[in-house]
Amino acid sequence: MRLKFYIDNDNDAERCLDSLRLEKPVKVEGEDPLTGRIKPYKGVVLAVDRVDPEALGERWRVAIETEPAH
């Protein structure tokens, strides 16, 4: 399942970019865009986009393909 969420941590952004480049799963916490709550995500990152690079602080929108539940 493809999901999108937001992160605002440089270390998590780098880990997501590594997942994207290497096509390896990553586990990261991010903000659910529907509820605004922080929750865990696990899977292979499909995209990492900087949100409003002019704003103070860093924020990224991440798309991830989650692993199927067993």
Secondary structure, 3 states (H helix, E strand, C coil): CEEEEEECCHHHHHHHHHHHHHCCEEEEEEECCCCCCEEEEEEEEEEEEECCCCCCCCCEEEEEEECCCC
